[in-house]
């Protein structure tokens, strides 16, 4: 599936499979730099932070990740 407009926001709620979801969306994340909300998953944040994202806790288990 392709989209003509850039993706600006992603909400990832996949019950401990955030890393797999991000790996599958990596091309989109690199290209479009969307704002991402996801559940706490250290390895997923480790993937985003080297791409220039800053992740902050916004709820008990949710993080907001913003591109720098």
C-alpha positions as CSV (number, residue, x, y, z in Angstrom):
1,X,0.0,0.0,0.0
2,X,1.3,3.5,-0.8
3,X,0.1,6.9,0.3
4,X,0.5,10.1,-1.7
5,X,0.6,12.3,1.5
6,X,3.2,11.9,4.2
7,X,2.3,10.0,7.3
8,X,2.3,12.6,10.2
9,X,1.2,10.4,13.1
10,X,1.4,6.8,14.2
11,X,-0.2,5.1,17.2
12,X,1.3,1.7,17.9
13,X,-0.6,-0.5,20.4
14,X,0.4,-4.1,19.6
15,X,0.9,-5.7,23.1
16,X,4.6,-6.1,23.4
17,X,5.3,-6.3,19.6
18,X,6.3,-2.6,19.2
19,X,9.7,-3.5,17.9
20,X,8.3,-5.7,15.1
21,X,5.8,-3.0,14.2
22,X,8.5,-0.3,14.1
23,X,10.8,-2.5,12.0
24,X,8.0,-3.0,9.5
25,X,7.4,0.7,9.4
26,X,11.0,1.8,9.4
27,X,11.0,3.1,5.8
28,X,8.0,5.2,6.5
29,X,9.4,6.5,9.8
30,X,12.7,7.5,8.1
31,X,10.9,9.1,5.1
32,X,8.0,10.9,6.8
33,X,9.3,11.4,10.4
34,X,5.8,11.0,12.0
35,X,4.9,11.7,15.6
36,X,4.6,8.3,17.3
37,X,2.7,7.2,20.4
38,X,3.4,3.7,21.7
39,X,3.5,1.6,24.8
40,X,6.7,1.2,26.8
41,X,9.1,-0.9,24.9
42,X,12.8,-0.2,25.6
43,X,14.1,-1.8,22.4
44,X,11.6,0.2,20.3
45,X,12.8,3.5,21.8
46,X,16.4,2.3,21.2
47,X,15.5,2.0,17.5
48,X,13.9,5.5,17.3
49,X,16.4,7.6,19.3
50,X,19.3,7.0,16.9
51,X,16.9,8.3,14.2
52,X,16.7,11.6,16.0
53,X,13.5,10.9,18.0
54,X,13.0,12.0,21.6
55,X,10.7,9.8,23.6
56,X,8.9,11.0,26.7
57,X,6.5,9.2,29.0
58,X,3.0,10.7,28.7
59,X,1.0,8.1,30.7
60,X,1.6,5.0,32.8
61,X,2.7,2.9,29.9
62,X,2.6,5.3,26.9
63,X,5.4,7.2,25.3
64,X,5.3,10.2,22.9
65,X,8.2,10.1,20.4
66,X,8.9,13.3,18.5
67,X,11.3,13.8,15.7
68,X,14.0,16.3,16.5
